[in-house]
Amino acid sequence: MTRSATTVTTAVSRSAPVPDAQTLSERLAAWGAGLSPSDVPEAMREKTEAILIDVVGLCLAARDTDYVESVRRAAEPGRHVAIGHRQRLTAADAALLNGTAAHGEDFDDTFEGGPVHSGAVVVPAVLAAAEREGLSGERMLLGIAAGTELLCRLGLVAPKAIHRAGFHPTAVLGALAAAFGVGVALGADAKALKETLGIAGSTASGIIEYLGDGSSTKRMHAGWAAQSGLRSAFMGRAGFHGPRAVLEGEHGFFKAFAPSVVPMFDKLFDGLGHRWIAETITFKPYPCGTMVQPYIDCAIRLRAGGLPLSEIAGIHCLTSDGYVHRLWEPLDMKRRPPTAYAAKFSIPFGVALGLSRGRAGLADFSDAAIGDPDLLALSKLVTYEVDLADPYPARFTGHVRIALRDGRVFEERQGHMRGGVDEPLSRAEVHAKFLANARYGGIAQPERILAACGALLAGGAADLSSLAAEPEGVA
């Protein structure tokens, strides 16, 4: 009994702030308020520019989709750019639509260490704020860099626990990061930034029940976090009060969204101001769930080796326990996804796609693909086994072992996600991805918009008109 009471007391003492000490949000706010564009190192500047380019290309790729059209039709008219559209929206609705479009095909950047998608959350929020306030390119760059850095660091605080609690880390952590990025871009002082984070904690939301039926709510999570962060930053600047201990308090953010672990808050400040961990953000090579991607690479290599697909007797994968409830189970549904969107979050389908087609592009996650009998015959053969030594979330790994009917065995392993710190995409590859995405979205002259992205962060007062639809574009 005494031991139990001691445990409770220890937990409370670790989470409750000392009244006169700086809280976590106050420490983060002090860092953010002191930032200037010259504090962003060249490698982080290049990463920030690449993130912007990637996000804009993704918005263009998704501009004609039914889910983006739904958001556009529900939005209120205003003067802010919805990327790839003629229609102008309010700042909040522009952030919502652009974030939804950027995240909608699950082709946006991610982070090995904590699977969060920074660009789709932070970029739309900062662009909307910059357009509203006439911010310079340098302030936009600073805001995007600060917001993405915070989101990556927040992703390290409670590994696996937010997903385990039934929430989407990008959605809930993204509200804080978008708010912070906007606040820094605006030049908010430390008090306003502290209030901004406190407010954003109460706007955070995003459950993962979409996994149960392949519905589209995950697509809007980034957009919702972007518009929530935008509102939080302007409210904080205007003097609205939020809780000081929003992150670590007894009723705070991590108690609500990650109750199963003791948060590692030291990750927020380890090297902060000297080391930008967002420099290691990963650009996805495939439009699907982050952890599916190394498995697709393994499957494509096996196919390229001349594997006789018609002779496959079984397909077995080692995997992380952190993948099971999102990407493996229920196994029958993952082998035969109910929607094209659900297929993006299925390792069995991803493996089958790599084996069957040798690729996994935007057009391969389609209604036709989820009904392809050859593809589904392979998907039905895929089984898994949890590897307790898997390093997730520090690295996203893949493994595919194939047994043929004649007894021969073929196997591929990948210890990292391509596009990340171990095998990054070059700037030329990021540009090629942008051009392919823009053309997929029906843009006739994508080079013009690519050049505009490059100029945006170096320019004066924000003018996003070059990111709207071409004259021959859609609404």
N, C-alpha and C positions, 0 to 999 in steps of 0.2 A: 504494500500500500504506500509506504513511504517512498519507495522507488518510483512508483507511478506519479506521485505528486511532484517529485523532483524533476521528472521528465517534462511535465507540463510547465513548471516554473522556468526551466531552461529554455523551452521553446518560446515562451512569452518574452523572456529577457532578450532573446536574439532578434525579435521582431519589433519590439516596442522602442520608439526613438527616445533618446535622452532629451528632456525638454529644451535645454540650452545648446545642444549640439546641432550641427548642420544635418538635415535629413538628406537622403539620397537625391531627391529631386532638387534640393537646394545646391548640392554639390554639382550636379549635372548642369543646372541653370547657370552657375558661376562659370563653368567651362564654356558653355554656349555663348553667354553674353560677352566673354572675352575674346571670342574668335574673330579673326579678320581674314579676308581672302588670302593674304600672304602666309597664313598659317597652314594652308592646304598644300602639301608637298606635290611635286610634279606627278608622281605615280598616281596619287589620289585624284588629281585634276583629270588625268587621262581616263581613269576609271569612271569618274563622274560624267564626262563627255560621252563615253561609250554607253553608260547606263541610259542617258537621255536618248541617244540614237536608237538603242534597242527598244525602249518604251514607245517612242514615236512610231517605229516600224510595226510594232505589235498592234498599236491602235489602228494603223492603216489596214493591217491584215484582217482585223475583226470588224471593220466598219459596216459591212453589209450583213452581219449575222443577226439572227432573230433576237438574241438577248440584248445586243447593243441597241437595236431598233426599239425594243421595249423600254429601255432606259431613256432613250432620246424622246420617245413619245410622251413619257411621263414627266419630262423635265419642263422647267419654266423658262421662258425666253429671257435673254439678257444680252450682254455684250462680250461674253468670254468664249474663247475658241474651244469647240469640240473637235479634236484632231481628226481630220479626214472628212469633215462635214461642213456644209455651208451654214447651217443653223447655229446661231449664237445662243448661249445659255447663261444663267446666273453663275457666279463663281463656284458655289457649292455644287451645282448640278454639272458643271464642266469637270470638276474634280471627280465627281461620282462616275460620270460617263467615261472619262479618260482612264480612270483606274480600273473600271470594269472591263473596258476593251483591252487594256494592257495585260490584264491577268486572265482574261477569258479563255484563251487557248492553252493556258499553262505552259507557255513558251518563254516566260519572263525569267529574269535572273534569280539566282538562289544563293545560299551561303552554306558551305560545308562547316559544320560546327553547331548550327541550329538552322533547320530548314525554313528560312523566312525569305520572302520576296520583297526586296527593298524598293526597287525602281517603280513598280506599279503602284505603290502606296505614296512614296515621297515625291516623285516627280510630278504627278498630277496636282498634288496639293500646292507645291511650290510654284508651279506654272500659273495656277489660278490666282495665287496671292500676288505673284509678280505682275500679272496682267492688271489686276485690280489696283495695285499701288504704284505701277510704273517703275518697278525695281530694275536695276541694271543687271547685265549678264553676270557680273562678278558676285552680286548678292544672291542671284539664283544658284550659281555654282556652289557658293558657301552653304546655302540652305540645304541643297541636295546632298552635299558631302556630309554635313552634320547629321541630317536625318537618317541617312543610310548607315552611318557609323553607329548611331545610337541603336538602330534596329538590329544590326548584327550583334552588338554587345548584349542587348536584351535577350537575344536568342540563345546566348550562352548561359544565362542565369539559372534556368530550370530545365535542363535537357529532358526531352520526352514528356515532361509532366503536363504541359498545356494540352497536347494531343490526348494524353491519357485521361484528362478531365473532360474531354469532349469538345474542346475549343480549337479553333484554327489559329496557330501562332501569328501568321501574317496579319490576320484580322485584328486580334486583340492587342498585340504589341505594336502593330502598324499605326493604330490611332495615336499612341504616344509618340512614335517616331515622326509621323507626318506633322503633328502639332509642333514638335521640337524643331523640325526642319523649317517650317513656315516662320516660327518665332525667330529663329536665327537669321533667316533671310530678311525679315522685317527690321532687324537690329534691336530686338526687344532687350530690355535690361534684365538683370538676374531675377528681380522680383516678378516681372511679368512672365518670364520663362517658367519660374516655379509654379505660378498660378496656372499657366498653360498646361503643364504636365498634370497638375492636380485635377483640372477640368477634364482632360483627355481620358483619365482613368475611368471616369463615369460614362464616357461615350463608347468605350471599348465593347465589342460584341462580335459574335461569329461562331456558331456551333457547326459541327461536322456531320450532321445528319444527312447531308447531301450524299454521303457515301452509301446510304441505304438504298437509294433508288436512282442515282445518277442525275439528280436535279441540279439546277444551275446556281444555287445560292453561293457556292464558293466563288463563282465568277464575280459577284458583286462585292465580295469581302474587301478586296483591295480598294475599290472605289468608295465603299462606305467608310473605311478607315481614313481615306484621303479627305473626304468632305468633313468627317468628324474632326480630324486634325486641323483643318482649315478654320472651322468654326471655333474650336478650342483656343487656337492661337490669337484670333481677333478678340475673343472674349477675355482672354488673359491680359492682352495689351490694354483692353478697355477697363480693367480693374476688377473683373469678376474673380471671386476667391475660390480656390481649390485646396484640398487638404495637403498639408506639408509632407506628411508621410504616406503619400499615395502609393508608393511602391512597397514599403516594408511594414506599414502599419498593421495593427491587429485586425483591422477590417479592410486591409489594402489590397492592391492589385494581385500580388502573387499569392496571398491567402485565398483569393477568390478563384483565380485561374490556374493555379498550380499547387493545390493543397497537399499533394502527396510527397513533396520533397522540401528540404530546407534550401531556400534559394542561395545561390553562390553570388552574392552581390559584389564580391571583390572583382568579378569579371567585368563589371561596368567601368572600373577605374584602373585596371591593370594596363599601364602604359598610356593612359588617356592623355592626349595632348602631345605625345611623342610618337606613338605607333597607331596607324590607321588600319584597323583590321578589315575594314570594308574594301581595301585594295585587293583582297582575295575573293571578292564576290565572283560567282560563277555565272557564265552565260550558257544557257541550255542549247544543246544541239538538236533536241527533239521537243515537239509540243505535247508534253505529257508530264505526269508526276515526276518529281525530282528523283526519287529513289528507283524508279523504273528504268532510268536511262542507262546505267551501267549494264543492266541485263540485256537491253536491246543491243548495245555494243557487242556483248559476248555472242549473242545469237547471230548477228550479222557476220562476225568473224567465222563462226562455225559454218554458216552457209557458204561464205566465200571459199572455204576450204574444200568444197565439193561434196559436202554431206548429202547422202541420198535421202531426201525427206520422206519418200514413200516407204523406207525401211526402218523408220524410227519406231521403237517399241516403248520408250519412256523418256521423259524429260524431267530431271530433278535439279532443284536449286537450293543452295545454302543461302540463308537470309538472316537478317537481324530481327530480334523479337519486337523492335520498334516499328517494323513494317507490317506485321501480321494483321492487325485490326483495320488497317487502312488499305493495304495493297494485296492482301492474300485472302482474307475472309470477308464474307462467306465464300468458300472456294468455288462452289458451283456457279455463283453469280459472277465471280471474277473470271471464270473460264468462259462464260457466255454473258458479257456485259449487256444490261438492258438498254443502254443508250450509248451513243457515240462519245458523249462526255464521260460516262462511267468507264469506258474503255481506257481513258487516259490514266486511270488510277488502278490499273490491273497489271500486275507483273506477268501472270499467265498470258494475257492478251499481248503485252509488249514483246515477250519472248517469241510467241507465235508469229507476230508481225515481222520481227527481224528475221526469223527463219524463212517465212513464206515469201516475203517481198524484198528482203535485203535493204529495207529503208523504213523510215517512220516520219513522214512529213505531215503537213497540215491536212492534206487530202486523204491520208491513210487512216485518220480517226473519223470515220464517217458512218452513216447508216448502212451504206453498202458493205463496208468492211466488217461490221459486227454481224452481218448476215452471210459472210463469205464461208461456204462450207469447208474449203480446204484450210482456211485459217483457223476456224473453230475446231476442226479435227486435231490440229496441233495443240491448240490451247487446252483441249480436254486432257491431254497427256501430261500436262505440267503439274508437278508436285513440289513440295518444299519441306525443308527441315531447318529449324532454328539453330544458328551457329552462335553459341554464347560468347565466342571470342570476337565476334564482329565489332568493329570499332565505332559503329554509328552512335551518336551523330557527328563524331569528329571527321569521319570519312563516309562517303556513300559508295558501297561496293556492289559488285555483281558477280554471279557465278551460275553457269549453266553446264550441266552434265547430261549427255545424251547417250542412251544405250540403243544399239541397233538390234534387229531380230537375229542377226548372225553372231551376236555376242560382243561385237566391237563397241568400244566406248570412246567418245570424244568429249572434251571438256575445255571450257574457257573460264578464266577468272579475270576480274578487273578490280583493283584495289582502290579506285578513286573514280570520281565523276569527270568525264571529259568536259573541258570548258572551264575547269576550276584551277586551283593553285598548282596542281601537279601536271596539268596538261591544258593550259589556258588557250582560248581562242585568240588569234592575232587580231589586230585592228582591221586588217583586210577581211578576215572572216566575219567579224562583227558587221562590217559594212556590207558584205555579201548577204548576210542574213537579213539585214535591213532591206536591201533591194529586193530580195526574194519575197519578203513579207509584204512590202508595198505593192509589188506586182500581183501577188495573190489577192490583195484587196482592190485590185482594179486601177491602180495608179499608173498612168501612162508615162509620166516623167519623174520617176522616183529620185533620180539624181539631183533634181532641183530641191527637193525637200531634204535630202541628205546634206546638201551644202548649207541649207538654212539652219539645220540642227547644229552644224559646226560653228556657225556664226552667232547663234543665239546666246551662248554663254560668254561671249566676248564683247557683246554689244552694249548699247545704252539702254534706255527705257524699253521694257519688254514689249515686243511686237510679235505676236504669235500668228499673225494672219497668214504667213507662209506655210503654216502647218494645217491650214484648213483645206477643204476640197479644191481640187483643180477645177478650172472652168467646166470641164466635161464630167466632173465628179458627180456623186450622188448628193442627196440633201444633207 
